[in-house]
Amino acid sequence: MCLSTVYEVKNPNAALAEYVTGVRVNGDQIVLTDIIGNDVTVRGGITNIDLVKNVITIDADAR
């Protein structure tokens, strides 16, 4: 199973969410679901998804 860590473009050292199993996009909202089913909602746009490194980058200013 591939689990991802999500970072914000302007703060790449602090994770917005870890062990992410699912990503849903609804307009400018991104819902990140972790391995135990907790959701984190972030406003912005996805800038990068690296499936090899299991990293997703979000730009919180992209609205």
PyMOL Python script that loads the backbone (N, CA, C, O; Angstrom):
from pymol import cmd

cmd.read_pdbstr("""\
ATOM      1  N   MET A   1       0.853  -1.175   0.000  1.00  0.00           N
ATOM      2  CA  MET A   1       0.000   0.000   0.000  1.00  0.00           C
ATOM      3  C   MET A   1       0.896   1.235   0.000  1.00  0.00           C
ATOM      4  O   MET A   1       1.875   1.307   0.743  1.00  0.00           O
ATOM      5  N   CYS A   2       0.552   2.189  -0.831  1.00  0.00           N
ATOM      6  CA  CYS A   2       1.305   3.440  -0.907  1.00  0.00           C
ATOM      7  C   CYS A   2       0.589   4.518  -0.092  1.00  0.00           C
ATOM      8  O   CYS A   2      -0.574   4.831  -0.345  1.00  0.00           O
ATOM      9  N   LEU A   3       1.285   5.067   0.865  1.00  0.00           N
ATOM     10  CA  LEU A   3       0.753   6.145   1.687  1.00  0.00           C
ATOM     11  C   LEU A   3       1.577   7.386   1.405  1.00  0.00           C
ATOM     12  O   LEU A   3       2.800   7.315   1.289  1.00  0.00           O
ATOM     13  N   SER A   4       0.909   8.520   1.295  1.00  0.00           N
ATOM     14  CA  SER A   4       1.604   9.755   0.945  1.00  0.00           C
ATOM     15  C   SER A   4       1.620  10.745   2.098  1.00  0.00           C
ATOM     16  O   SER A   4       0.802  10.683   3.016  1.00  0.00           O
ATOM     17  N   THR A   5       2.575  11.653   2.020  1.00  0.00           N
ATOM     18  CA  THR A   5       2.648  12.792   2.921  1.00  0.00           C
ATOM     19  C   THR A   5       2.371  14.030   2.087  1.00  0.00           C
ATOM     20  O   THR A   5       2.860  14.158   0.965  1.00  0.00           O
ATOM     21  N   VAL A   6       1.574  14.947   2.648  1.00  0.00           N
ATOM     22  CA  VAL A   6       1.174  16.149   1.919  1.00  0.00           C
ATOM     23  C   VAL A   6       1.827  17.367   2.552  1.00  0.00           C
ATOM     24  O   VAL A   6       1.788  17.559   3.767  1.00  0.00           O
ATOM     25  N   TYR A   7       2.438  18.197   1.683  1.00  0.00           N
ATOM     26  CA  TYR A   7       3.127  19.412   2.126  1.00  0.00           C
ATOM     27  C   TYR A   7       2.546  20.621   1.411  1.00  0.00           C
ATOM     28  O   TYR A   7       1.974  20.501   0.327  1.00  0.00           O
ATOM     29  N   GLU A   8       2.699  21.786   2.027  1.00  0.00           N
ATOM     30  CA  GLU A   8       2.322  23.053   1.409  1.00  0.00           C
ATOM     31  C   GLU A   8       3.561  23.621   0.734  1.00  0.00           C
ATOM     32  O   GLU A   8       4.658  23.548   1.288  1.00  0.00           O
ATOM     33  N   VAL A   9       3.396  24.184  -0.454  1.00  0.00           N
ATOM     34  CA  VAL A   9       4.517  24.689  -1.256  1.00  0.00           C
ATOM     35  C   VAL A   9       5.406  25.640  -0.459  1.00  0.00           C
ATOM     36  O   VAL A   9       6.631  25.538  -0.524  1.00  0.00           O
ATOM     37  N   LYS A  10       4.816  26.549   0.279  1.00  0.00           N
ATOM     38  CA  LYS A  10       5.579  27.581   0.980  1.00  0.00           C
ATOM     39  C   LYS A  10       6.192  27.106   2.294  1.00  0.00           C
ATOM     40  O   LYS A  10       7.013  27.809   2.882  1.00  0.00           O
ATOM     41  N   ASN A  11       5.804  25.923   2.758  1.00  0.00           N
ATOM     42  CA  ASN A  11       6.360  25.382   4.002  1.00  0.00           C
ATOM     43  C   ASN A  11       6.622  23.888   3.827  1.00  0.00           C
ATOM     44  O   ASN A  11       5.935  23.060   4.424  1.00  0.00           O
ATOM     45  N   PRO A  12       7.615  23.546   3.009  1.00  0.00           N
ATOM     46  CA  PRO A  12       7.838  22.136   2.670  1.00  0.00           C
ATOM     47  C   PRO A  12       8.384  21.272   3.807  1.00  0.00           C
ATOM     48  O   PRO A  12       8.515  20.058   3.649  1.00  0.00           O
ATOM     49  N   ASN A  13       8.700  21.874   4.938  1.00  0.00           N
ATOM     50  CA  ASN A  13       9.218  21.100   6.066  1.00  0.00           C
ATOM     51  C   ASN A  13       8.141  20.675   7.053  1.00  0.00           C
ATOM     52  O   ASN A  13       8.408  19.870   7.945  1.00  0.00           O
ATOM     53  N   ALA A  14       6.921  21.204   6.909  1.00  0.00           N
ATOM     54  CA  ALA A  14       5.829  20.863   7.817  1.00  0.00           C
ATOM     55  C   ALA A  14       4.730  20.146   7.039  1.00  0.00           C
ATOM     56  O   ALA A  14       4.172  20.701   6.093  1.00  0.00           O
ATOM     57  N   ALA A  15       4.426  18.937   7.430  1.00  0.00           N
ATOM     58  CA  ALA A  15       3.411  18.140   6.745  1.00  0.00           C
ATOM     59  C   ALA A  15       2.005  18.632   7.096  1.00  0.00           C
ATOM     60  O   ALA A  15       1.694  18.886   8.260  1.00  0.00           O
ATOM     61  N   LEU A  16       1.166  18.760   6.069  1.00  0.00           N
ATOM     62  CA  LEU A  16      -0.250  19.057   6.286  1.00  0.00           C
ATOM     63  C   LEU A  16      -0.995  17.797   6.706  1.00  0.00           C
ATOM     64  O   LEU A  16      -1.921  17.852   7.516  1.00  0.00           O
ATOM     65  N   ALA A  17      -0.584  16.662   6.149  1.00  0.00           N
ATOM     66  CA  ALA A  17      -1.201  15.376   6.477  1.00  0.00           C
ATOM     67  C   ALA A  17      -0.200  14.268   6.171  1.00  0.00           C
ATOM     68  O   ALA A  17       0.606  14.379   5.248  1.00  0.00           O
ATOM     69  N   GLU A  18      -0.263  13.195   6.962  1.00  0.00           N
ATOM     70  CA  GLU A  18       0.623  12.050   6.759  1.00  0.00           C
ATOM     71  C   GLU A  18      -0.208  10.789   6.609  1.00  0.00           C
ATOM     72  O   GLU A  18      -1.371  10.746   7.010  1.00  0.00           O
ATOM     73  N   TYR A  19       0.394   9.772   6.033  1.00  0.00           N
ATOM     74  CA  TYR A  19      -0.245   8.472   5.822  1.00  0.00           C
ATOM     75  C   TYR A  19      -1.552   8.618   5.047  1.00  0.00           C
ATOM     76  O   TYR A  19      -2.554   7.978   5.369  1.00  0.00           O
ATOM     77  N   VAL A  20      -1.528   9.468   4.021  1.00  0.00           N
ATOM     78  CA  VAL A  20      -2.721   9.759   3.219  1.00  0.00           C
ATOM     79  C   VAL A  20      -2.978   8.606   2.258  1.00  0.00           C
ATOM     80  O   VAL A  20      -2.090   8.181   1.519  1.00  0.00           O
ATOM     81  N   THR A  21      -4.217   8.107   2.285  1.00  0.00           N
ATOM     82  CA  THR A  21      -4.626   7.017   1.401  1.00  0.00           C
ATOM     83  C   THR A  21      -5.547   7.496   0.283  1.00  0.00           C
ATOM     84  O   THR A  21      -5.715   6.807  -0.723  1.00  0.00           O
ATOM     85  N   GLY A  22      -6.145   8.675   0.456  1.00  0.00           N
ATOM     86  CA  GLY A  22      -7.075   9.169  -0.554  1.00  0.00           C
ATOM     87  C   GLY A  22      -7.075  10.681  -0.653  1.00  0.00           C
ATOM     88  O   GLY A  22      -6.865  11.389   0.332  1.00  0.00           O
ATOM     89  N   VAL A  23      -7.318  11.165  -1.881  1.00  0.00           N
ATOM     90  CA  VAL A  23      -7.392  12.601  -2.141  1.00  0.00           C
ATOM     91  C   VAL A  23      -8.637  12.853  -2.975  1.00  0.00           C
ATOM     92  O   VAL A  23      -8.822  12.239  -4.026  1.00  0.00           O
ATOM     93  N   ARG A  24      -9.492  13.760  -2.507  1.00  0.00           N
ATOM     94  CA  ARG A  24     -10.679  14.171  -3.257  1.00  0.00           C
ATOM     95  C   ARG A  24     -10.607  15.669  -3.485  1.00  0.00           C
ATOM     96  O   ARG A  24     -10.264  16.423  -2.574  1.00  0.00           O
ATOM     97  N   VAL A  25     -10.931  16.108  -4.706  1.00  0.00           N
ATOM     98  CA  VAL A  25     -10.924  17.528  -5.039  1.00  0.00           C
ATOM     99  C   VAL A  25     -12.351  17.963  -5.303  1.00  0.00           C
ATOM    100  O   VAL A  25     -13.068  17.346  -6.090  1.00  0.00           O
ATOM    101  N   ASN A  26     -12.759  19.049  -4.626  1.00  0.00           N
ATOM    102  CA  ASN A  26     -14.092  19.604  -4.795  1.00  0.00           C
ATOM    103  C   ASN A  26     -13.938  21.111  -4.945  1.00  0.00           C
ATOM    104  O   ASN A  26     -13.924  21.841  -3.954  1.00  0.00           O
ATOM    105  N   GLY A  27     -13.822  21.578  -6.193  1.00  0.00           N
ATOM    106  CA  GLY A  27     -13.575  22.999  -6.427  1.00  0.00           C
ATOM    107  C   GLY A  27     -12.194  23.360  -5.937  1.00  0.00           C
ATOM    108  O   GLY A  27     -11.203  22.781  -6.383  1.00  0.00           O
ATOM    109  N   ASP A  28     -12.115  24.322  -5.013  1.00  0.00           N
ATOM    110  CA  ASP A  28     -10.804  24.706  -4.474  1.00  0.00           C
ATOM    111  C   ASP A  28     -10.509  24.006  -3.143  1.00  0.00           C
ATOM    112  O   ASP A  28      -9.545  24.352  -2.459  1.00  0.00           O
ATOM    113  N   GLN A  29     -11.330  23.034  -2.780  1.00  0.00           N
ATOM    114  CA  GLN A  29     -11.085  22.283  -1.551  1.00  0.00           C
ATOM    115  C   GLN A  29     -10.508  20.908  -1.882  1.00  0.00           C
ATOM    116  O   GLN A  29     -10.983  20.217  -2.783  1.00  0.00           O
ATOM    117  N   ILE A  30      -9.491  20.537  -1.144  1.00  0.00           N
ATOM    118  CA  ILE A  30      -8.863  19.233  -1.286  1.00  0.00           C
ATOM    119  C   ILE A  30      -9.064  18.499   0.031  1.00  0.00           C
ATOM    120  O   ILE A  30      -8.658  18.989   1.085  1.00  0.00           O
ATOM    121  N   VAL A  31      -9.687  17.329  -0.023  1.00  0.00           N
ATOM    122  CA  VAL A  31      -9.934  16.529   1.170  1.00  0.00           C
ATOM    123  C   VAL A  31      -8.937  15.367   1.162  1.00  0.00           C
ATOM    124  O   VAL A  31      -8.912  14.550   0.242  1.00  0.00           O
ATOM    125  N   LEU A  32      -8.126  15.321   2.203  1.00  0.00           N
ATOM    126  CA  LEU A  32      -7.096  14.299   2.355  1.00  0.00           C
ATOM    127  C   LEU A  32      -7.560  13.319   3.424  1.00  0.00           C
ATOM    128  O   LEU A  32      -7.872  13.725   4.544  1.00  0.00           O
ATOM    129  N   THR A  33      -7.607  12.037   3.090  1.00  0.00           N
ATOM    130  CA  THR A  33      -8.038  11.015   4.039  1.00  0.00           C
ATOM    131  C   THR A  33      -6.849  10.153   4.411  1.00  0.00           C
ATOM    132  O   THR A  33      -6.148   9.625   3.547  1.00  0.00           O
ATOM    133  N   ASP A  34      -6.628  10.016   5.729  1.00  0.00           N
ATOM    134  CA  ASP A  34      -5.480   9.220   6.165  1.00  0.00           C
ATOM    135  C   ASP A  34      -5.874   7.768   6.391  1.00  0.00           C
ATOM    136  O   ASP A  34      -7.029   7.390   6.198  1.00  0.00           O
ATOM    137  N   ILE A  35      -4.913   6.969   6.797  1.00  0.00           N
ATOM    138  CA  ILE A  35      -5.091   5.521   6.886  1.00  0.00           C
ATOM    139  C   ILE A  35      -6.158   5.106   7.907  1.00  0.00           C
ATOM    140  O   ILE A  35      -6.736   4.026   7.781  1.00  0.00           O
ATOM    141  N   ILE A  36      -6.425   5.940   8.909  1.00  0.00           N
ATOM    142  CA  ILE A  36      -7.463   5.577   9.885  1.00  0.00           C
ATOM    143  C   ILE A  36      -8.792   6.271   9.603  1.00  0.00           C
ATOM    144  O   ILE A  36      -9.718   6.190  10.410  1.00  0.00           O
ATOM    145  N   GLY A  37      -8.891   6.952   8.465  1.00  0.00           N
ATOM    146  CA  GLY A  37     -10.163   7.538   8.044  1.00  0.00           C
ATOM    147  C   GLY A  37     -10.379   8.980   8.427  1.00  0.00           C
ATOM    148  O   GLY A  37     -11.453   9.521   8.163  1.00  0.00           O
ATOM    149  N   ASN A  38      -9.395   9.634   9.046  1.00  0.00           N
ATOM    150  CA  ASN A  38      -9.522  11.046   9.388  1.00  0.00           C
ATOM    151  C   ASN A  38      -9.359  11.897   8.130  1.00  0.00           C
ATOM    152  O   ASN A  38      -8.505  11.619   7.288  1.00  0.00           O
ATOM    153  N   ASP A  39     -10.185  12.935   8.012  1.00  0.00           N
ATOM    154  CA  ASP A  39     -10.112  13.853   6.881  1.00  0.00           C
ATOM    155  C   ASP A  39      -9.489  15.177   7.287  1.00  0.00           C
ATOM    156  O   ASP A  39      -9.751  15.697   8.371  1.00  0.00           O
ATOM    157  N   VAL A  40      -8.657  15.715   6.398  1.00  0.00           N
ATOM    158  CA  VAL A  40      -8.115  17.067   6.526  1.00  0.00           C
ATOM    159  C   VAL A  40      -8.505  17.791   5.252  1.00  0.00           C
ATOM    160  O   VAL A  40      -8.226  17.312   4.153  1.00  0.00           O
ATOM    161  N   THR A  41      -9.157  18.957   5.390  1.00  0.00           N
ATOM    162  CA  THR A  41      -9.576  19.733   4.233  1.00  0.00           C
ATOM    163  C   THR A  41      -8.687  20.952   4.103  1.00  0.00           C
ATOM    164  O   THR A  41      -8.473  21.691   5.064  1.00  0.00           O
ATOM    165  N   VAL A  42      -8.167  21.154   2.883  1.00  0.00           N
ATOM    166  CA  VAL A  42      -7.263  22.255   2.593  1.00  0.00           C
ATOM    167  C   VAL A  42      -7.793  22.995   1.380  1.00  0.00           C
ATOM    168  O   VAL A  42      -8.210  22.367   0.407  1.00  0.00           O
ATOM    169  N   ARG A  43      -7.784  24.322   1.423  1.00  0.00           N
ATOM    170  CA  ARG A  43      -8.158  25.120   0.248  1.00  0.00           C
ATOM    171  C   ARG A  43      -6.902  25.391  -0.562  1.00  0.00           C
ATOM    172  O   ARG A  43      -5.871  25.778  -0.012  1.00  0.00           O
ATOM    173  N   GLY A  44      -6.990  25.187  -1.860  1.00  0.00           N
ATOM    174  CA  GLY A  44      -5.849  25.435  -2.724  1.00  0.00           C
ATOM    175  C   GLY A  44      -5.867  24.526  -3.927  1.00  0.00           C
ATOM    176  O   GLY A  44      -6.913  24.013  -4.324  1.00  0.00           O
ATOM    177  N   GLY A  45      -4.701  24.333  -4.503  1.00  0.00           N
ATOM    178  CA  GLY A  45      -4.569  23.498  -5.685  1.00  0.00           C
ATOM    179  C   GLY A  45      -3.390  22.555  -5.552  1.00  0.00           C
ATOM    180  O   GLY A  45      -2.384  22.888  -4.925  1.00  0.00           O
ATOM    181  N   ILE A  46      -3.516  21.390  -6.137  1.00  0.00           N
ATOM    182  CA  ILE A  46      -2.428  20.428  -6.143  1.00  0.00           C
ATOM    183  C   ILE A  46      -1.392  20.887  -7.165  1.00  0.00           C
ATOM    184  O   ILE A  46      -1.729  21.157  -8.318  1.00  0.00           O
ATOM    185  N   THR A  47      -0.146  20.973  -6.746  1.00  0.00           N
ATOM    186  CA  THR A  47       0.915  21.388  -7.660  1.00  0.00           C
ATOM    187  C   THR A  47       1.775  20.222  -8.116  1.00  0.00           C
ATOM    188  O   THR A  47       2.372  20.273  -9.191  1.00  0.00           O
ATOM    189  N   ASN A  48       1.846  19.163  -7.302  1.00  0.00           N
ATOM    190  CA  ASN A  48       2.694  18.037  -7.671  1.00  0.00           C
ATOM    191  C   ASN A  48       2.261  16.788  -6.920  1.00  0.00           C
ATOM    192  O   ASN A  48       1.896  16.843  -5.745  1.00  0.00           O
ATOM    193  N   ILE A  49       2.309  15.662  -7.622  1.00  0.00           N
ATOM    194  CA  ILE A  49       2.114  14.353  -6.997  1.00  0.00           C
ATOM    195  C   ILE A  49       3.265  13.476  -7.453  1.00  0.00           C
ATOM    196  O   ILE A  49       3.398  13.185  -8.642  1.00  0.00           O
ATOM    197  N   ASP A  50       4.102  13.050  -6.503  1.00  0.00           N
ATOM    198  CA  ASP A  50       5.222  12.181  -6.803  1.00  0.00           C
ATOM    199  C   ASP A  50       4.904  10.803  -6.239  1.00  0.00           C
ATOM    200  O   ASP A  50       4.992  10.586  -5.030  1.00  0.00           O
ATOM    201  N   LEU A  51       4.533   9.872  -7.115  1.00  0.00           N
ATOM    202  CA  LEU A  51       4.129   8.544  -6.670  1.00  0.00           C
ATOM    203  C   LEU A  51       5.312   7.671  -6.264  1.00  0.00           C
ATOM    204  O   LEU A  51       5.126   6.682  -5.555  1.00  0.00           O
ATOM    205  N   VAL A  52       6.511   8.010  -6.694  1.00  0.00           N
ATOM    206  CA  VAL A  52       7.698   7.260  -6.298  1.00  0.00           C
ATOM    207  C   VAL A  52       8.107   7.637  -4.879  1.00  0.00           C
ATOM    208  O   VAL A  52       8.421   6.769  -4.065  1.00  0.00           O
ATOM    209  N   LYS A  53       8.101   8.939  -4.587  1.00  0.00           N
ATOM    210  CA  LYS A  53       8.482   9.426  -3.255  1.00  0.00           C
ATOM    211  C   LYS A  53       7.292   9.488  -2.294  1.00  0.00           C
ATOM    212  O   LYS A  53       7.475   9.743  -1.104  1.00  0.00           O
ATOM    213  N   ASN A  54       6.067   9.257  -2.804  1.00  0.00           N
ATOM    214  CA  ASN A  54       4.849   9.311  -1.990  1.00  0.00           C
ATOM    215  C   ASN A  54       4.650  10.677  -1.356  1.00  0.00           C
ATOM    216  O   ASN A  54       4.354  10.791  -0.166  1.00  0.00           O
ATOM    217  N   VAL A  55       4.818  11.719  -2.176  1.00  0.00           N
ATOM    218  CA  VAL A  55       4.693  13.098  -1.713  1.00  0.00           C
ATOM    219  C   VAL A  55       3.703  13.841  -2.601  1.00  0.00           C
ATOM    220  O   VAL A  55       3.750  13.743  -3.828  1.00  0.00           O
ATOM    221  N   ILE A  56       2.808  14.582  -1.961  1.00  0.00           N
ATOM    222  CA  ILE A  56       1.863  15.456  -2.650  1.00  0.00           C
ATOM    223  C   ILE A  56       2.131  16.875  -2.175  1.00  0.00           C
ATOM    224  O   ILE A  56       2.288  17.114  -0.978  1.00  0.00           O
ATOM    225  N   THR A  57       2.184  17.815  -3.111  1.00  0.00           N
ATOM    226  CA  THR A  57       2.429  19.220  -2.773  1.00  0.00           C
ATOM    227  C   THR A  57       1.202  20.041  -3.146  1.00  0.00           C
ATOM    228  O   THR A  57       0.656  19.903  -4.240  1.00  0.00           O
ATOM    229  N   ILE A  58       0.777  20.895  -2.226  1.00  0.00           N
ATOM    230  CA  ILE A  58      -0.402  21.746  -2.412  1.00  0.00           C
ATOM    231  C   ILE A  58      -0.006  23.210  -2.288  1.00  0.00           C
ATOM    232  O   ILE A  58       0.769  23.581  -1.407  1.00  0.00           O
ATOM    233  N   ASP A  59      -0.545  24.041  -3.180  1.00  0.00           N
ATOM    234  CA  ASP A  59      -0.376  25.486  -3.087  1.00  0.00           C
ATOM    235  C   ASP A  59      -1.648  26.048  -2.465  1.00  0.00           C
ATOM    236  O   ASP A  59      -2.694  26.104  -3.113  1.00  0.00           O
ATOM    237  N   ALA A  60      -1.551  26.465  -1.200  1.00  0.00           N
ATOM    238  CA  ALA A  60      -2.725  26.942  -0.478  1.00  0.00           C
ATOM    239  C   ALA A  60      -3.222  28.278  -1.015  1.00  0.00           C
ATOM    240  O   ALA A  60      -4.345  28.677  -0.706  1.00  0.00           O
ATOM    241  N   ASP A  61      -2.424  28.974  -1.805  1.00  0.00           N
ATOM    242  CA  ASP A  61      -2.856  30.251  -2.368  1.00  0.00           C
ATOM    243  C   ASP A  61      -3.540  30.111  -3.717  1.00  0.00           C
ATOM    244  O   ASP A  61      -4.058  31.098  -4.238  1.00  0.00           O
ATOM    245  N   ALA A  62      -3.559  28.928  -4.296  1.00  0.00           N
ATOM    246  CA  ALA A  62      -4.185  28.714  -5.605  1.00  0.00           C
ATOM    247  C   ALA A  62      -5.689  28.542  -5.418  1.00  0.00           C
ATOM    248  O   ALA A  62      -6.166  27.441  -5.145  1.00  0.00           O
ATOM    249  N   ARG A  63      -6.422  29.625  -5.565  1.00  0.00           N
ATOM    250  CA  ARG A  63      -7.883  29.565  -5.361  1.00  0.00           C
ATOM    251  C   ARG A  63      -8.595  30.110  -6.551  1.00  0.00           C
ATOM    252  O   ARG A  63      -9.825  30.145  -6.572  1.00  0.00           O
TER     253      ARG A  63
END
""", "prot")
cmd.dss("prot")
cmd.show_as("cartoon", "prot")
cmd.util.cbc("prot")
cmd.orient("prot")
